[in-house]
Amino acid sequence: MTPPMNPPRSVPLTDAQVAELLQRPDVQERLGLLSRAIQTEYDRILRDNVSANNEITDWCHGLLAEARVIVTYREMGALAKAEWCVEQVRTRLDRAQQSAEEVRAPVLITLWGILWFFLFVYLIVDPMRVLEPFGLSSPVDSFIRPEVFLHALFFGGLGGVAAVFYHLFRHVRNRSFDNKHVLSYVGKPFMGMILGAMIYLSVFVAMRILGLTPVGVAGSESESLTQLLPMAFLYLAATAISFKENLAFSSLNRTVKAIVGDDEVKAVAAPQTDSR
């Protein structure tokens, strides 16, 4: 955990300016309030048992120590930075408290992930069962190989399930879980399947260009190394990229913007009129 970026910059002041500020009653009151706020957050770290998490404790203590130095040595040019440090700590401790109190959502998300994990494992073992009710178990198109396509789809979903558990457990452990992201957890298995389908199309096009035939489909007589490696790469890529689906879709978004442009409407300043 690193301190947030862009803290308020310090303002260079002369000794005369500092002495003038220290004589002002409102500045003295502001220093007193800030000193008490710093001590309050120190006490809160111990009272709320946040010290059990060394990462949060070290991060908060670092900002509070910086604020304490500014107040103690009357660094008036950095007073805004001291207030910023205290507010950052207060916000982080509030978030840690809310995360510790949130129990229902993490449990439901865990059950959601377990359900999809067993479903994807079952479908990976017997993928064609999904198509049997629709009578599509045999290839109807030379480009779409159902067994390979479904394997990529379900491996992608499995990567999404892995992302659900990884991010959920990490945020709960770090006391940074926020229930406003519940929809993101729910959608990860589906986003993983979408990425699995996209990866299948990419790899299958490359295989067709190189004249390779997937293992286990029509036209493949033996399991040669040149046939096994592309399939292994396909399923591994589907799982790994779906695990980082947010980065994958961000990269896709940048690529599409570079090709077709950005559709965001930029605000146009209103023309100035002469009011005279």
Secondary structure as GFF3:
##gff-version 3
##sequence-region A 1 276
A	DSSP	alpha_helix	15	22	.	.	.	ID=ss1
A	DSSP	alpha_helix	25	47	.	.	.	ID=ss2
A	DSSP	three_ten_helix	50	52	.	.	.	ID=ss3
A	DSSP	alpha_helix	54	72	.	.	.	ID=ss4
A	DSSP	three_ten_helix	76	78	.	.	.	ID=ss5
A	DSSP	alpha_helix	79	101	.	.	.	ID=ss6
A	DSSP	alpha_helix	104	125	.	.	.	ID=ss7
A	DSSP	three_ten_helix	127	130	.	.	.	ID=ss8
A	DSSP	three_ten_helix	132	134	.	.	.	ID=ss9
A	DSSP	alpha_helix	146	173	.	.	.	ID=ss10
A	DSSP	three_ten_helix	179	181	.	.	.	ID=ss11
A	DSSP	alpha_helix	182	210	.	.	.	ID=ss12
A	DSSP	alpha_helix	225	243	.	.	.	ID=ss13
A	DSSP	alpha_helix	245	260	.	.	.	ID=ss14
###
